[in-house]
Amino acid sequence: MVRLLGVEPRTARSRTQNLLIRSQALYPVELQAHIVLILYFMEKNINFIVKEDEKNLRVDVLINKREELISRTRIKNLILKEKLTLNNEIIKSPSKKVSIGDTINLKIPEPEIASLKPYEFKLEIIYEDDDLLVINKPAGIIMHPGAGNYDKTIVNALMHYDKDSLSNIGDELRPGIVHRIDKNTSGLVVIAKNNETHENLSKQFSDHTIIREYQLLIWGKLRPSSGRIETFITRSSKNRQLMEVSSSKGKKAITNYKTLEIFENQKIPTLSLVECKLETGRTHQIRVHMNYKGNSLVGDDKYKKKYKKLKNIDLDIQNSITKLNRQFLHAKTLGFILCIFRAD
């Protein structure tokens, strides 16, 4: 269901829409491929010496400050690919702090050809206008091309749907993408059709004013049954692909939760249906916070607890739980303000 509040006529020079979009649907998707997009990037070397007022800045922040046309995400990726030298020494950490007089050299390599072969993917469109569209992403598909998958993503599907109506101020391989949800999470995602809308939505995400509500199924019961989790979340020291709660480092993460229903009888393990409302949007935030509470998500193969073997339960339920190929997590509500500017 799409709910529009306070919509002015489309002939207005400027207007503000308050969109509150709700969906709990989850449908399978048919995938096909037809279109190829070739992206070229100009070769360039960025060289400079760190000034006094730039000392102690992160090197990726500093380069982005000097070269505003190159996104910080792209700079970070180049650093991870060992394209940065600091005083003629290769640096692999985007968070490296610089000192006065340091010599910075970032090499943007030879033009690369990236193939985007979009699926003739039947996107489930919940809402669409001239500036954006909101889709219900199924579990099992990633948002954009990355290592190991350049063809079967939401971006590929968007390229097939309407390749000429997507914002292009983000990463080169992420046209229209303002935010992401995990591969094995389903739910609502907003796509920007133009750069003005992209900038507007990006600022709202950055300011944490977006309404984001998720529903999830967890093991056990939350105690208390509703509440607020406020921690820092940082990269795991044991597995760099995972995140973890920290008492002092990382980024602040706030999750408000409430238990909607508890499932408990002799034939099933104790499970709880929970709703989470995010005040921040950190990587894996809900999964990390639920794991921190001792109640990992059903089907989560990364942040899972070791449970005793299930005994004396309904066989169909046991098979459904053990064969689930996704975490039980769905982005059900997405709310934002959209400012649209029109010529007379």
C-alpha positions as CSV (number, residue, x, y, z in Angstrom):
1,M,0.0,0.0,0.0
2,V,1.2,3.5,-0.8
3,R,0.1,6.4,1.3
4,L,0.7,10.0,0.1
5,L,0.1,12.8,2.5
6,G,-0.3,16.5,1.6
7,V,0.4,16.2,-2.1
8,E,0.1,19.4,-4.0
9,P,-0.8,19.6,-7.8
10,R,2.0,18.6,-10.1
11,T,2.0,22.0,-11.8
12,A,3.4,23.6,-8.7
13,R,6.9,25.1,-9.0
14,S,7.9,23.3,-5.9
15,R,6.2,20.9,-3.5
16,T,6.8,18.6,-0.7
17,Q,5.4,15.1,-0.5
18,N,5.4,13.1,2.6
19,L,5.5,9.5,1.6
20,L,4.8,6.6,3.9
21,I,5.0,3.4,2.0
22,R,4.1,0.1,3.5
23,S,4.5,-3.4,2.1
24,Q,4.8,-6.9,3.5
25,A,4.7,-8.7,0.2
26,L,7.4,-11.1,-1.0
27,Y,7.2,-12.7,-4.4
28,P,9.6,-14.8,-6.5
29,V,11.3,-13.0,-9.5
30,E,12.0,-14.2,-13.0
31,L,15.5,-13.2,-14.3
32,Q,16.6,-12.6,-17.9
33,A,19.5,-10.6,-19.5
34,H,19.7,-8.5,-22.6
35,I,21.4,-5.0,-22.4
36,V,25.1,-4.3,-22.0
37,L,26.4,-1.0,-20.7
38,I,30.1,-0.1,-21.1
39,L,31.5,2.3,-18.6
40,Y,34.8,4.1,-19.2
41,F,36.8,5.9,-16.6
42,M,39.5,8.4,-17.4
43,E,43.0,7.6,-16.3
44,K,44.3,10.2,-13.8
45,N,47.0,10.7,-11.1
46,I,46.2,12.8,-8.1
47,N,49.3,14.3,-6.5
48,F,49.6,16.8,-3.6
49,I,51.3,17.6,-0.4
50,V,49.4,17.8,2.9
51,K,49.0,21.3,4.3
52,E,49.1,22.4,7.9
53,D,45.3,22.7,8.2
54,E,44.8,19.2,6.8
55,K,46.9,17.3,9.4
56,N,45.2,14.3,11.2
57,L,42.5,14.0,8.5
58,R,41.7,10.5,7.2
59,V,43.4,10.1,3.9
60,D,40.2,9.2,2.0
61,V,38.4,12.3,3.5
62,L,41.3,14.5,2.5
63,I,41.4,13.3,-1.1
64,N,37.6,13.7,-1.4
65,K,38.0,17.2,0.0
66,R,40.6,18.0,-2.6
67,E,38.9,16.2,-5.5
68,E,35.1,16.7,-4.9
69,L,34.2,15.1,-8.3
70,I,35.4,11.7,-7.1
71,S,33.1,10.1,-4.6
72,R,34.5,9.0,-1.3
73,T,33.3,5.4,-2.0
74,R,35.4,5.3,-5.1
75,I,38.4,6.7,-3.4
76,K,38.1,4.1,-0.6
77,N,37.8,1.3,-3.2
78,L,40.9,2.5,-5.0
79,I,42.8,2.6,-1.7
80,L,41.8,-1.0,-1.0
81,K,43.1,-1.9,-4.5
82,E,46.5,-0.5,-3.5
83,K,46.3,2.5,-5.8
84,L,47.4,5.0,-3.1
85,T,50.9,5.8,-1.9
86,L,51.8,7.9,1.1
87,N,55.4,9.1,0.9
88,N,56.1,6.5,-1.8
89,E,54.7,3.7,0.4
90,I,51.6,1.8,-0.6
91,I,48.7,2.4,1.9
92,K,45.8,0.0,2.2
93,S,43.8,1.7,4.9
94,P,41.3,4.5,3.9
95,S,41.3,5.6,7.6
96,K,45.0,6.3,7.7
97,K,45.7,9.7,9.3
98,V,48.0,12.1,7.4
99,S,50.6,14.5,8.7
100,I,51.9,17.9,7.5
101,G,54.2,17.5,4.5
102,D,53.0,14.0,3.5
103,T,53.1,13.4,-0.2
104,I,49.9,11.8,-1.5
105,N,49.6,10.0,-4.8
106,L,46.4,8.3,-5.9
107,K,46.4,6.5,-9.2
108,I,43.1,6.1,-11.0
109,P,43.9,3.2,-13.4
110,E,43.4,2.7,-17.1
111,P,39.9,2.7,-18.4
112,E,38.0,-0.5,-17.5
113,I,35.1,-2.1,-19.3
114,A,32.3,-3.3,-17.0
115,S,29.4,-5.3,-18.4
116,L,26.0,-4.7,-17.0
117,K,23.7,-7.3,-18.4
118,P,20.4,-6.4,-16.8
119,Y,17.8,-9.0,-16.1
120,E,14.5,-8.7,-17.8
121,F,13.6,-8.8,-14.1
122,K,10.0,-8.2,-13.2
123,L,10.5,-5.5,-10.6
124,E,7.7,-5.3,-8.0
125,I,7.1,-1.6,-8.1
126,I,5.2,-0.3,-5.1
127,Y,5.2,3.4,-6.1
128,E,6.5,5.4,-9.0
129,D,6.5,9.0,-10.2
130,D,8.8,11.2,-12.3
131,D,11.5,11.4,-9.7
132,L,11.7,8.0,-8.0
133,L,10.4,4.5,-7.7
134,V,10.0,2.3,-4.7
135,I,10.5,-1.5,-5.2
136,N,9.9,-4.5,-3.0
137,K,13.2,-6.3,-3.3
138,P,13.1,-10.1,-2.9
139,A,15.6,-12.0,-0.9
140,G,18.4,-13.7,-2.8
141,I,19.5,-10.8,-5.1
142,I,22.1,-8.1,-4.4
143,M,21.6,-4.4,-4.9
144,H,24.4,-3.6,-7.3
145,P,27.4,-5.2,-9.2
146,G,30.3,-6.3,-7.1
147,A,33.0,-8.9,-6.9
148,G,31.8,-12.1,-8.4
149,N,28.4,-10.8,-9.6
150,Y,28.2,-8.1,-12.3
151,D,25.1,-9.3,-14.1
152,K,22.4,-10.4,-11.7
153,T,21.6,-7.5,-9.5
154,I,18.9,-4.9,-8.9
155,V,20.9,-2.4,-10.8
156,N,20.9,-4.7,-13.8
157,A,17.1,-5.0,-13.5
158,L,16.8,-1.2,-13.3
159,M,18.9,-0.8,-16.5
160,H,16.5,-3.0,-18.3
161,Y,13.4,-1.3,-16.9
162,D,14.5,2.3,-17.8
163,K,18.2,2.9,-18.2
164,D,17.8,6.5,-19.2
165,S,15.9,7.6,-16.0
166,L,18.4,6.9,-13.2
167,S,20.5,9.3,-11.1
168,N,24.3,9.2,-11.9
169,I,26.0,11.0,-9.1
170,G,26.6,7.9,-7.0
171,D,29.2,5.1,-7.7
172,E,29.7,4.3,-11.3
173,L,28.1,0.9,-11.0
174,R,25.2,2.0,-8.9
175,P,23.0,4.3,-11.0
176,G,19.9,5.2,-9.0
177,I,21.0,3.5,-5.8
178,V,20.5,5.7,-2.7
179,H,20.6,3.0,0.0
180,R,20.9,-0.8,0.2
181,I,19.5,-3.7,2.1
182,D,21.3,-7.1,2.4
183,K,21.2,-9.8,-0.3
184,N,19.1,-12.1,1.9
185,T,16.8,-9.4,3.3
186,S,13.6,-8.5,1.4
187,G,11.6,-5.3,1.4
188,L,11.3,-1.7,0.4
189,V,14.1,0.2,-1.5
190,V,13.8,3.7,-3.0
191,I,15.5,4.4,-6.3
192,A,16.3,7.9,-7.5
193,K,15.5,8.8,-11.1
194,N,17.4,12.1,-11.2
195,N,20.3,13.7,-9.4
196,E,18.2,16.3,-7.5
197,T,16.1,13.5,-5.9
198,H,19.2,11.5,-5.2
199,E,20.8,14.4,-3.3
200,N,17.6,15.1,-1.4
201,L,17.2,11.5,-0.3
202,S,20.9,11.0,0.5
203,K,20.7,13.9,2.9
204,Q,17.7,12.5,4.7
205,F,19.4,9.2,5.1
206,S,22.5,11.0,6.3
207,D,20.5,13.1,8.8
208,H,18.6,9.9,10.0
209,T,15.2,11.4,9.3
210,I,14.0,8.5,7.1
211,I,11.4,6.2,8.7
212,R,12.5,2.6,8.5
213,E,10.6,-0.2,10.0
214,Y,11.5,-3.9,9.7
215,Q,9.8,-7.1,10.8
216,L,11.8,-10.2,11.8
217,L,11.6,-13.6,13.4
218,I,14.1,-14.4,16.2
219,W,15.0,-17.3,18.4
220,G,13.6,-17.1,21.9
221,K,12.1,-14.1,23.7
222,L,13.4,-10.6,24.0
223,R,13.8,-9.3,27.6
224,P,12.4,-6.8,28.0
225,S,9.8,-7.4,25.3
226,S,10.2,-3.9,24.0
227,G,12.9,-1.3,24.3
228,R,15.8,0.7,22.8
229,I,19.3,-0.6,21.9
230,E,22.0,2.0,21.7
231,T,25.5,0.9,21.1
232,F,28.5,1.4,18.9
233,I,28.9,-1.0,15.9
234,T,32.3,-1.6,14.4
235,R,34.0,-4.1,12.1
236,S,34.6,-7.5,13.8
237,S,38.2,-8.1,14.9
238,K,37.8,-11.8,14.2
239,N,36.0,-11.7,10.8
240,R,36.3,-8.6,8.7
241,Q,33.1,-9.5,6.8
242,L,31.0,-9.2,10.0
243,M,30.2,-6.4,12.4
244,E,30.0,-6.4,16.2
245,V,29.0,-4.3,19.1
246,S,31.7,-2.2,20.8
247,S,31.7,-0.2,24.0
248,S,33.9,2.6,22.7
249,K,34.7,2.5,19.0
250,G,32.8,2.4,15.7
251,K,29.6,4.3,14.8
252,K,26.6,4.9,17.0
253,A,23.7,2.6,16.2
254,I,20.2,2.9,17.7
255,T,17.4,0.3,17.3
256,N,13.9,0.6,18.8
257,Y,12.1,-2.8,19.0
258,K,8.9,-4.3,20.2
259,T,7.7,-7.9,20.3
260,L,4.6,-8.4,18.2
261,E,3.9,-12.1,19.0
262,I,5.5,-15.1,20.7
263,F,5.2,-18.6,19.3
264,E,5.7,-21.2,22.0
265,N,4.2,-24.7,22.5
266,Q,5.4,-28.3,22.8
267,K,5.8,-28.8,19.0
268,I,7.9,-25.8,18.1
269,P,10.9,-24.0,19.5
270,T,10.3,-20.6,21.1
271,L,10.2,-17.9,18.4
272,S,9.2,-14.2,18.5
273,L,7.9,-11.9,15.8
274,V,9.5,-8.5,16.3
275,E,9.3,-5.1,14.8
276,C,12.3,-2.8,14.7
277,K,12.4,0.9,14.0
278,L,15.8,2.3,13.1
279,E,17.2,5.7,14.1
280,T,20.5,4.9,12.3
281,G,21.3,2.7,9.4
282,R,24.5,0.8,10.1
283,T,25.7,-2.2,8.3
284,H,23.9,-5.3,9.5
285,Q,22.5,-3.2,12.4
286,I,19.4,-5.2,13.3
287,R,21.2,-8.5,12.9
288,V,24.1,-7.3,15.1
289,H,21.7,-5.9,17.8
290,M,19.6,-9.0,18.0
291,N,22.7,-11.1,18.3
292,Y,23.9,-8.8,21.0
293,K,20.6,-9.4,22.9
294,G,21.1,-13.1,22.5
295,N,18.3,-13.6,20.0
296,S,19.7,-14.0,16.5
297,L,17.4,-14.1,13.5
298,V,15.9,-17.3,12.2
299,G,17.8,-18.2,9.0
300,D,20.8,-15.9,9.6
301,D,23.8,-17.9,8.7
302,K,26.4,-15.3,9.7
303,Y,25.1,-14.0,13.0
304,K,23.7,-17.3,14.4
305,K,23.9,-18.7,17.8
306,K,24.7,-22.4,18.5
307,Y,21.4,-24.0,19.5
308,K,20.8,-27.5,20.8
309,K,19.4,-29.9,18.3
310,L,15.6,-29.4,18.0
311,K,13.7,-32.3,19.5
312,N,10.1,-33.5,19.4
313,I,8.9,-30.7,17.2
314,D,6.6,-30.7,14.1
315,L,8.6,-32.1,11.2
316,D,7.3,-29.6,8.7
317,I,8.3,-26.7,10.9
318,Q,11.8,-28.2,11.5
319,N,12.3,-28.6,7.7
320,S,11.1,-25.1,7.1
321,I,13.6,-23.7,9.6
322,T,16.6,-25.8,8.7
323,K,16.1,-25.3,4.9
324,L,15.5,-21.5,5.1
325,N,18.0,-19.9,2.6
326,R,17.6,-16.4,4.0
327,Q,17.4,-14.4,7.2
328,F,13.8,-13.8,8.4
329,L,14.0,-10.0,7.9
330,H,11.8,-7.8,5.8
331,A,11.9,-4.0,5.3
332,K,8.2,-3.2,5.6
333,T,8.0,0.6,6.0
334,L,9.9,3.4,4.3
335,G,9.0,7.0,4.9
336,F,10.6,10.2,3.6
337,I,10.0,13.7,2.5
338,L,10.4,14.4,-1.3
339,C,11.0,17.9,-2.5
340,I,10.3,18.3,-6.2
341,F,11.2,21.4,-8.3
342,R,9.5,22.2,-11.6
343,A,9.9,24.9,-14.1
344,D,6.9,27.1,-14.8
